[in-house]
Amino acid sequence: MSRVNDRPVKEVISQLFKENSRKQKFDETALIAAWPRLMGPAVASRTEKLYIRNQKLVVKLSSSVLRNEMVMMRSKIIEHLNGFAGQQLINDIIFQ
């Protein structure tokens, strides 16, 4: 017996994420969690703080040399991270 309002769970969850704008926050959290895998152990071990605010990724690094290298590669890093996310999550990166 199916009811008129029956929908698959996947559809209901997808609609919930869209309606409440939680999907972007969920994707941002997934991106931050994947940072060590995406950037490698050398960068991950020197990353002290990492968060996203207003589509800007803020990365605090313990190495000034690494920070300078990453500033030069900013656009490639943004492309790599957005490619992982499958959408435009990051517009800019601030290295501290």
C-alpha positions in Angstrom: 0.0 0.0 0.0 1.6 3.3 -1.0 0.4 6.6 0.0 0.1 9.7 -2.1 2.9 11.5 -0.2 5.4 8.7 0.0 8.8 9.6 -1.2 12.2 7.9 -1.0 14.3 8.8 2.0 17.1 10.1 -0.3 14.8 12.6 -1.8 13.5 13.8 1.6 17.1 14.3 2.9 18.2 16.1 -0.2 15.2 18.5 0.1 16.0 19.0 3.7 19.6 20.0 3.0 18.5 22.3 0.2 15.8 24.0 2.2 17.8 24.6 5.3 21.2 25.5 3.6 22.9 22.8 5.6 24.4 21.1 2.6 27.0 23.8 2.2 28.0 23.6 5.8 28.2 19.8 5.5 30.4 20.1 2.4 32.6 22.6 4.1 33.1 20.3 7.1 33.9 17.4 4.7 36.5 19.6 2.9 38.2 20.5 6.2 38.2 16.9 7.3 39.8 15.9 3.9 42.5 18.6 4.2 45.3 16.2 5.3 44.5 13.7 2.5 44.1 16.4 -0.2 47.2 18.4 0.7 49.5 15.7 2.0 51.2 15.0 5.3 53.8 17.7 5.0 51.2 20.5 4.7 48.8 18.8 7.2 51.5 18.5 9.9 52.2 22.2 9.6 48.6 23.3 9.6 47.7 24.8 13.0 44.2 26.1 12.2 41.8 25.7 9.4 38.2 27.0 8.9 35.9 28.4 6.2 34.0 31.7 6.6 32.1 33.4 3.7 33.6 31.1 1.1 37.1 32.0 2.3 39.4 29.3 3.6 41.6 30.5 6.4 44.8 28.4 6.9 47.2 29.1 9.8 50.6 27.5 9.1 53.5 27.0 11.4 56.1 27.4 8.5 56.6 30.7 6.8 58.4 29.0 3.9 55.4 26.7 3.3 53.1 29.7 3.6 55.0 31.6 0.9 54.9 28.6 -1.4 51.2 28.1 -0.9 50.5 31.8 -1.6 52.1 31.3 -5.0 49.9 28.2 -5.6 46.7 29.8 -4.3 44.6 29.4 -7.5 45.7 25.8 -8.1 44.8 24.9 -4.4 41.4 26.6 -4.8 40.8 24.6 -8.0 41.9 21.4 -6.3 39.7 21.9 -3.3 36.6 22.9 -5.3 37.2 19.9 -7.6 37.1 17.6 -4.5 33.9 19.3 -3.3 32.3 19.2 -6.7 31.1 22.8 -6.4 32.4 26.3 -5.8 32.9 26.2 -2.0 36.1 28.3 -1.8 36.6 31.7 -3.5 39.8 32.7 -1.7 42.4 31.4 0.7 43.9 33.5 3.5 47.2 32.1 4.7 48.3 33.2 8.2 
